Amino acid sequence: MAIPLWKEKKIYEKIEDIKTLKVQGAHNVARTSIEILKEIALRKGFNSKEFKEMADFLQDLRPTQVITYNLIEYVKYKKTISAFNKVERFLENTYPNIAKYFLEVIEGNEIIITHCHSSEEIYAIKKAYELGYDFEVYVTETRPKMQGIKSAKELAETGIKVKYIVDDAAGFFMEEVDALVVGIDAITKQGIWNKIGTYMMALAAKHHAKDVIFVGDIAKIDLREKTYVEMRNPNEIIPAYQLNHSNIEILNPAFDLTPWHLIDVVVTGVGIIKDNNILNNINYLKLFEIIEKYPLKLDEVIGD
């Protein structure tokens, strides 16, 4: 994938941060992508070749993380600098609203298990803890890029007790927890896409009759005909020379799909979702309205 011609070093550095996962979490990727595109719009204008090329490039850079795609679609539709400002306000305001609804689905003195790093989910857990909810959190390391390290540090620094475990131990410890709480990369008719390994953890959670809770903002609804699953560099798993054999192919999908029948609730900034019916009531124009008028309540979102 060729990077569009652009001479500003700081733009290339931000793109590299997204590609290498230095910027982690769909929400943070979206924020950084919007910063890049806003710079292009300010310098070259919305009708320039540079703007179009960069918009397309950023929408394809982390394709499963649909929030970036949706927010750029909104900016392309409005073609105003104020649209960037509304997106930035939306991204900032989603955190406290998600945290507010998160309090409706959890209780005090809970043991939860989480996977990967989601800034929205971690914010919600930390905010609940600050309000007096007591947690102990099992955090998976999240191979191959070890995003669990960031989650473990952020939770521990808040005062929350953390147990850091290898991914394969999630099922072993599932009986000890009250709920699986994870972030969101894309909400679809079929289920929710999140970091690879989430599906297996959800299966283990339901086997042990534990709640499965997804946390993320409403702009992660995927209205595209197909969700594109990112296949990352095999070298993230193991250097190619260590398995250098014509009969061996190293596969590294970044995300998997948890179907709706395994999901108890989805916590968003507009309310609690329990099934995929909301996708019957949202198109791009409705999604753009949500971004502009946020925060809204769920009945305002799904109403006529």
N, C-alpha and C positions, 0 to 999 in steps of 0.2 A: 504494500500500500504506500504510494508516494505521498510525501508531505507536500501540500501546496506551497508554491514559492512565496516565501515571506522572510524578510531580512532581520526582523527583530529577534534578537537572541532570547529574550525573556519568553516569547511565544513558543519557540522551539523547546525551551526548558520545561514549560508547563505541559506541552504535549508529551514530552518524554516522561514526565512525572506520572501522567495518566497511563501511558503504555507500560511502564515498569511497576505500576501499582504503588508508587510512592504516595500518590493520592489514592486513598482507599475509600470504598463505599460509594454507592451510586449517587447519593446526595452530593457528596464532595466532588465527584467527577463532573456532575452537572454544573455545580458552581464554578469550577475551574474552566469548563468548556464555555460557559456564558461569558466569563471574563475575557477569554481569548476572542470570542466572536464580537463582543462589544468593542474591543480595541480595533478590530478590522473594520467594523461599521463606522466608527468615528473617523478613521483615517481614509477609507476608500468609498464609503457609502454602501447602501443596501443593494443597489443595482449593479455593483461592480462584479467583475469576474472573481476577484479575490474573495469577496464575501460569500458568493455562491460556492466556490471551491472549498473554502474553510468550513462552511456550514455542513456541506455534504460529508467532508472528511470527519468532522467531529461526531456526526450522527452515526458513522460507521465504525468509529474507533473502538468503542466498547458496546457492541450492538445489542447485547442482551439487556443492558441497563437502559431501559426504555425512557426513563425520566429525561435524560439528555436529549433524546430524539424528540420527545413531546415539547419540551421547553423551546428547543430551536425551531420546531414547527410553528409555535406561537409567535416567535420573533420574526420569522419569515413571513407570516401572515400579516402582522401589524406593520412591519418595516418602520418602526419609530424607536428612537432612543428611550422613550418612556416605557416601551415594552420591556427593555432590559431592566429598567428600574422596578417594574412590577414583578418580573421574574425573581429578582434579587430579594424583594420584599416577601414574596411567596416562600422562597426557600428559607428565609430567616424565621418566618412565622409558623412554619410547619412544626418545628420542634416543640414549642410549648403546647400546641393544640394536640399533637400526638400524645404527649406526656399526660395531658388532662384525661384523654379517653383511655389511656393505659391503666390509670388508677381504677377504672370501672371493671377491669377483668382480672386484677390480681388482689391478693390478700397479704397481710403482714406475715412475717416469719415463714417465708417461702424459700424453698431450695429450687433453683432453676438451672437449666443447662442451656448454653448458647453456642453458636457456631459462627465463625468468621468475624467480621467487624462491620457493623452498621451504625453510623453516627446517630441515626434517629432512635434506634433501639437502645443503644447505650445511654443516650440522653434521657430516655424515658425511665430506664432503670435507676439511673443516678438521681433523677428528680424525685422519683418515688421514695428512694432511700433518704433523701434530704428532708422529705416531708414526714418521716417517721416510720416508713415501711422497712422492715428488716429482711435482708436477703443473704443467702449464700449462693454463689454462682459457680457452676462448673463451666469452664471455658475450654473449648477444644483448640488445639494448636492451629488447625486449619492449613493443612499441607496443600500445595507445595510452597506457597508464599508466606505461610505462618502469620496470617492476619490476626490470629487469636492473641498474639503477643500484645498488640495494640489494645485490644479489648480488655485483656487481663490487667494491664497497667492502668488504664483509665478507670476501671471499676475499683481496683485496689487503692488508688490514690484518693478516691472518694471516701474510703473507709469500709467498703464492702469486702467481705471475706471471699476469696477466690481460690478455687482448686483448678489448676491447669493440667489438662490431660491430653493424651494423644487421641487423634480422631477415632481410632479403632476401639477405644475404651468407652465411647459414648453409650453403646448398648449395655456394657458391663455396669455402668453407674446409673442407668436410666431408672431402675427400680427405686433409687434413693431420692429422686427429685419429684417436684410437684408439677413442673411444666417445662416444655421446650419453648424457648422464646428466641426468635430469629428475625432478621431483617428481610427486606424484599428487594428484588431486582425488577420483576415484572409480574403484574397481575393479569391473568388471561382467563379465557373461558374454561380452559382445561385445568387450571390450577395456578400455583405461584412458583415462579422461577427464583431461585436463590443459589447461594454458593454450593458447589458440588459437595455432596455428602448430606445435605439437608433432608433429602428424600429418605435416605436410609435411617436417619435419626428420627424422622416423623414416623416411620414404620415401627421402630423400636418403642417410641413413645406411646403409640396407640396400643401396641401389644401389652404394655404395662399400664394401660388406662390412664395415661397422663395427658394433660391439655397440650395442644399444639397451637401456639400463638405466633402470628406473623405481625410485624410492626413496620409501617412505612407510609409514605404520603400518597395521596390520591392520584398524583401525577404519574404514578408508576403503572397505571392502567395501560395495557398494550392494545391499541386499536389497529395495529398493523395486521395484515393477512397472515403473517408468519412471524414467530419469535425466532430471532437468529441467535443460535447458541455459539458462543465464542470458544474456539479451540485454540488453546495457548501453546506456546513453544514447548516441545517435549523436554528440552534441556532444563526446564524448571523442575522436572521430576528426577531426572538422572542424566548425567552427561552421556551423549550419544555413543561415545567410544566404549562405555562400559557394557552396552548391549548392542554392539555393532555386529548384527547378524541379519542376513537377508530375510529370514523368517520371522523377525521381530519388528513390530510396529508399536511405537510408544504413543499412547493417546492421552491427551490432557484437556478434557472439557472443563470449562470454568464454572458451569452452572448445571443444575438439574431441576426437574419439575416435581413439585409435591401436589398431587391431585386434591380436589376439594373435599373428597370424602375423608381425608386424613386431617383436615384443618378444622379447628374449633372456632377460632375468631381471627379476624384481620383488623388490627387497630390502625386507623388512619386519622388524619387531621380533621376529617369531617364527621367521624363517628365510627361505629363498630360494624363491620361487614361479616356476614356468616356464610355467604354463598356467592355464586357468580352472577346473580340477577342484576347487579348494578351495571354490568357491562351491556345490558339491553337498553339502558337509559342514558348512555353517554356516547356522544360522538365528539369529533374534534372541536366543533364550535362550543359544545357544552363544556368541554375540558378547558378551552380558552376562557370561558366565562368564569369558571372556578378559579383560575389563576388570577384573573382581574379582580374578582370580588372576594377573594379569600380573606378571612375564614367564613365558610358557610357550614350549615348543618346538613346531615345526610338527607333529610326530607326535602331540602332545597335543591340538592344535587339530583335526586332521582325523580323529583316532581316534574310536571309538565312545564 
